[in-house]
Amino acid sequence: MITGKKQNALFPDIPRDSKLVDENGEITPLWKKYFEDNTQALQSNYSPEGLAAPQQSASNIALLTGTQSTGRILYDSTNNLFKGNVIVGGVNVWKTFTLT
């Protein structure tokens, strides 16, 4: 389980406690920023070249041992490998994808 600083999300959180449009029917600055940031994140992670797997260092991946990692795929930027998280004997384990 990761302790300390939480990782940044790939996509922005939806603004809370804020109106979508103002009194003139214009989108509010907070929601405008949300849509801009969300569009940029989508374009960065989903493109005609394929999906971009989130990158983590090997040391960060080693910390991701909780059930929230089950079924996740990451790119190990330290070792240039793709890894997937599966449950083995009741324990979450990162397995390296073997490309043949």
C-alpha positions as CSV (number, residue, x, y, z in Angstrom):
1,M,0.0,0.0,0.0
2,I,1.3,3.5,-0.9
3,T,2.0,5.7,2.1
4,G,2.9,9.4,1.9
5,K,2.0,11.6,-1.1
6,K,-0.9,10.4,-3.2
7,Q,-0.2,10.1,-6.9
8,N,-1.8,12.6,-9.3
9,A,-4.8,11.4,-11.2
10,L,-4.7,11.1,-15.0
11,F,-7.9,12.9,-15.4
12,P,-9.2,16.0,-13.4
13,D,-11.8,15.7,-10.7
14,I,-15.2,17.2,-11.5
15,P,-15.6,20.6,-9.8
16,R,-17.8,20.4,-6.7
17,D,-20.1,23.0,-5.2
18,S,-19.8,25.2,-8.3
19,K,-22.4,26.2,-10.9
20,L,-21.8,25.1,-14.5
21,V,-23.0,28.4,-16.0
22,D,-23.3,31.9,-14.6
23,E,-26.3,34.2,-14.6
24,N,-25.6,35.1,-18.3
25,G,-25.6,31.5,-19.4
26,E,-21.8,31.5,-19.8
27,I,-19.7,28.6,-18.5
28,T,-17.9,29.4,-15.3
29,P,-14.1,29.6,-15.2
30,L,-13.8,26.6,-13.0
31,W,-15.8,24.4,-15.3
32,K,-14.1,25.8,-18.4
33,K,-10.7,24.8,-16.8
34,Y,-12.1,21.3,-16.0
35,F,-13.2,20.7,-19.6
36,E,-9.9,22.0,-21.0
37,D,-7.9,19.8,-18.6
38,N,-10.0,16.8,-19.2
39,T,-9.7,17.2,-23.0
40,Q,-6.0,17.6,-22.7
41,A,-5.7,14.4,-20.5
42,L,-7.9,12.4,-23.0
43,Q,-5.8,13.5,-25.9
44,S,-2.6,12.6,-24.1
45,N,-3.7,9.2,-23.0
46,Y,-5.9,8.1,-25.9
47,S,-4.6,8.8,-29.4
48,P,-4.5,7.3,-32.9
49,E,-1.1,5.8,-31.9
50,G,-2.7,3.8,-29.1
51,L,-3.4,4.0,-25.3
52,A,-0.7,5.4,-23.1
53,A,-0.2,3.2,-20.0
54,P,0.5,5.2,-16.9
55,Q,4.2,5.2,-16.0
56,Q,5.7,4.5,-12.6
57,S,9.2,3.8,-11.4
58,A,10.0,0.3,-10.2
59,S,10.3,1.6,-6.6
60,N,6.8,3.1,-6.8
61,I,5.3,0.0,-8.4
62,A,6.7,-2.1,-5.5
63,L,4.6,0.0,-3.1
64,L,1.4,-0.6,-5.0
65,T,0.3,-3.8,-3.1
66,G,-3.3,-3.0,-2.1
67,T,-6.4,-4.4,-3.7
68,Q,-7.0,-1.1,-5.5
69,S,-4.1,-2.3,-7.8
70,T,-5.9,-5.5,-8.9
71,G,-6.2,-5.6,-12.7
72,R,-4.1,-2.5,-13.3
73,I,-1.5,-2.2,-16.1
74,L,1.5,0.1,-15.7
75,Y,4.7,0.9,-17.6
76,D,7.8,0.3,-15.4
77,S,9.9,3.3,-16.5
78,T,12.9,2.0,-14.6
79,N,13.2,-1.3,-16.4
80,N,11.3,-0.6,-19.6
81,L,8.6,-3.2,-19.0
82,F,4.8,-3.5,-19.0
83,K,3.4,-4.9,-15.7
84,G,0.0,-6.1,-14.7
85,N,-1.4,-6.7,-11.2
86,V,-3.0,-10.0,-10.4
87,I,-3.9,-11.9,-7.2
88,V,-1.7,-14.9,-6.5
89,G,-2.5,-16.9,-3.3
90,G,-4.5,-14.0,-1.9
91,V,-1.7,-11.5,-2.5
92,N,-1.5,-8.7,-5.1
93,V,1.5,-9.3,-7.4
94,W,2.9,-7.4,-10.3
95,K,3.7,-9.7,-13.2
96,T,5.8,-8.6,-16.2
97,F,4.2,-9.0,-19.7
98,T,6.4,-11.2,-21.9
99,L,6.2,-10.1,-25.5
100,T,7.0,-12.7,-28.1
